[in-house]
Amino acid sequence: MGLQLQGILAAVDMSPTSAAVVARAAVIAARHGVGLKLMDASALCAGAPAAQPLDLAALARQAADRFDLRVDVLQERAASVAQIAREAGHQCLIVLPYERRVRLRALWRGSLADQLLRLCASRVLVIKSAAVAQARYQRVLVAVDLTPTARDLVTIAGQLDDQSALQIFHAIRPLHPNPLRNAEVPQRIMKAYLARRKLEAQEQLLEIASAALKCQKRVQTVFCEGEPARHAAVQQSHAKAGLVVVGKRRHSALPDALCCGVAKRIMAWCDADILVVPLDRAEPSGRLAEMA
């Protein structure tokens, strides 16, 4: 599974941050030689309205002239999440602004990004930076969990911009001592088990990095012990990474709201843009039609 971009859809909330969303989407579209579509999704977002009405056509012309690419403005305003998913298709990157607050009536369903990730197989890039100061992401942090999908995440991060420096990050969760103590497991056995877990995790991380080195010039591995989302946010800040790539498995709205998985916490806690990759990309039969 690679990036395989066939197009980019920027769904903007018509707030002042929309210009940064369109600019970032245009940078990626120009780099990959694909078309860019702009869509008004303000009815589905809780962004602050602009002081003056935002002219999507003007933003499209600026992006087209600056990056020499085709930019289309969709005339129909998005009325549902399913409409955005249908417009994006399977091999399209959806670029969205970060929602710092969620509309009250959609609170249990989560942000627009949360809803899209549950519904469609497209990757979603959430823009948190206020401005695009540089054309490229200089440093990219890839948060992996050492499952077979980790290589896919690293491949996608490398293909998004082959000149970025990659940091492949993994945090191993510490052992919860109480059940082991209740089972009267000796302390030396617990320490030996944890040491073996750390060694195996580091070896797997190095294998992933070795595969990434074939297509990427600058690759590092970062390993720590602790809660993954919190340490990913700390590492992103320390490394000054402009982008964090993370995978997410799709769940229904209720488990998503109650459990608040690693990807969702990373999206909330990191200061960088977040590229979220669905790890189960098969399209659920009939979902788009049902939610139209």
Long-range contacts (C-beta under 8 A, 24 or more apart in sequence): 1-152, 1-155, 1-156, 1-281, 2-152, 2-155, 2-156, 2-159, 3-32, 3-123, 3-155, 3-156, 3-159, 3-160, 4-91, 5-32, 5-34, 5-91, 5-92, 5-93, 6-34, 6-89, 6-91, 6-92, 7-34, 7-35, 7-36, 7-37, 7-88, 7-89, 7-91, 7-92, 7-93, 8-34, 8-35, 8-36, 8-37, 8-92, 8-93, 8-94, 8-95, 9-36, 9-37, 9-39, 9-84, 9-87, 9-88, 9-92, 9-93, 9-94, 9-95, 10-36, 10-37, 10-38, 10-39, 10-94, 10-95, 10-96, 11-39, 11-41, 11-78, 11-84, 11-94, 11-95, 11-96, 11-112, 12-38, 12-39, 12-40, 12-41, 12-42, 12-54, 12-56, 12-97, 13-41, 13-42, 13-45, 13-46, 13-47, 13-97, 13-99, 14-40, 14-42, 14-47, 14-49, 14-50, 14-53, 14-54, 14-56, 15-42, 15-45, 15-47, 15-48, 15-49, 15-50, 15-54, 15-97, 16-48, 16-50, 16-51, 17-47, 17-97, 17-98, 17-127, 17-130, 18-50, 18-54, 18-56, 18-59, 18-97, 19-59, 20-97, 20-127, 20-129, 20-130, 20-131, 20-132, 21-95, 21-96, 21-97, 21-127, 22-59, 22-60, 22-63, 23-63, 23-131, 23-132, 24-95, 24-125, 24-127, 24-132, 24-273, 25-63, 25-93, 25-95, 25-125, 26-63, 26-66, 26-67, 26-69, 26-71, 27-67, 27-132, 27-135, 27-136, 28-93, 28-95, 28-125, 28-160, 29-67, 29-69, 30-67, 30-68, 30-69, 31-161, 35-69, 35-70, 35-71, 35-72, 36-63, 36-69, 36-70, 36-71, 36-72, 37-71, 37-72, 37-73, 37-74, 37-87, 38-71, 38-72, 38-73, 38-74, 39-74, 39-77, 39-78, 39-84, 39-87, 40-74, 40-77, 40-78, 41-77, 41-78, 41-84, 41-96, 41-112, 42-77, 43-77, 43-78, 43-79, 44-78, 44-80, 44-81, 44-84, 44-106, 44-112, 45-97, 45-99, 45-103, 45-112, 46-99, 46-101, 46-102, 46-103, 47-97, 47-99, 80-291, 80-292, 81-112, 81-115, 81-116, 81-119, 81-291, 82-119, 82-287, 82-288, 82-289, 82-291, 82-292, 83-292, 84-112, 84-116, 85-116, 85-119, 85-120, 85-122, 85-288, 86-288, 86-292, 88-120, 88-122, 89-122, 90-120, 90-121, 90-122, 90-281, 90-283, 91-122, 92-122, 93-122, 93-123, 93-124, 93-125, 94-120, 94-122, 94-123, 94-124, 94-125, 95-124, 95-125, 95-127, 96-124, 96-125, 96-126, 96-127, 97-126, 97-127, 98-126, 98-127, 98-128, 98-267, 98-274, 108-253, 108-254, 108-257, 109-253, 109-257, 110-253, 110-256, 110-257, 110-264, 113-267, 113-276, 114-256, 114-264, 115-253, 117-248, 117-250, 117-276, 117-278, 118-250, 118-251, 118-252, 118-253, 118-256, 119-287, 119-288, 119-291, 120-278, 120-283, 120-288, 121-278, 121-281, 121-282, 121-283, 122-278, 123-156, 123-275, 123-276, 123-277, 123-278, 124-275, 124-276, 125-273, 125-274, 125-275, 125-276, 126-267, 126-273, 126-274, 126-275, 126-276, 127-273, 128-270, 128-271, 128-272, 128-273, 128-274, 129-242, 129-271, 129-272, 129-273, 134-242, 136-161, 136-163, 136-164, 137-161, 137-164, 137-241, 137-242, 137-243, 137-273, 138-164, 138-165, 138-242, 139-164, 139-165, 139-167, 139-239, 139-240, 139-241, 139-242, 139-243, 140-164, 140-165, 140-166, 140-167, 140-241, 140-242, 140-243, 140-244, 140-245, 141-167, 141-169, 141-232, 141-235, 141-236, 141-239, 141-241, 141-243, 141-244, 141-245, 141-272, 142-166, 142-167, 142-168, 142-169, 142-244, 142-245, 142-246, 143-169, 143-170, 143-228, 143-232, 143-244, 143-245, 143-246, 143-262, 143-266, 144-168, 144-169, 144-170, 144-205, 144-208, 144-247, 145-170, 145-228, 145-247, 145-262, 146-170, 146-201, 146-204, 146-205, 146-208, 149-247, 149-279, 150-204, 150-208, 151-208, 151-211, 152-247, 152-277, 153-245, 153-246, 153-247, 153-277, 154-208, 154-209, 154-211, 154-212, 155-212, 155-215, 156-245, 156-275, 156-277, 157-243, 157-245, 157-275, 158-212, 158-215, 158-216, 159-215, 160-243, 160-245, 160-275, 162-215, 162-216, 163-217, 164-218, 164-243, 165-218, 165-219, 165-220, 166-212, 166-216, 166-218, 166-219, 166-220, 167-219, 167-220, 167-221, 167-222, 167-235, 167-239, 167-241, 168-205, 168-208, 168-209, 168-212, 168-219, 168-220, 168-221, 168-222, 169-221, 169-222, 169-223, 169-231, 169-232, 169-235, 170-201, 170-205, 170-221, 170-222, 170-223, 170-224, 170-228, 171-223, 171-224, 171-225, 171-226, 171-227, 171-228, 171-231, 171-232, 172-197, 172-198, 172-201, 172-223, 172-224, 172-225, 173-225, 173-226, 173-227, 173-228, 174-225, 174-226, 198-223, 198-225, 228-262, 229-262, 229-265, 229-266, 229-269, 230-265, 230-269, 232-262, 232-266, 232-269, 232-270, 233-266, 233-269, 233-270, 236-270, 236-271, 236-272, 237-270, 237-271, 241-272, 242-272, 242-273, 243-272, 243-273, 243-274, 243-275, 244-270, 244-272, 244-273, 244-274, 244-275, 245-274, 245-275, 245-277, 246-274, 246-275, 246-276, 246-277, 247-276, 247-277, 247-278, 247-279, 248-276, 248-277, 248-278, 248-279, 249-278, 249-279, 249-280, 250-278, 250-280
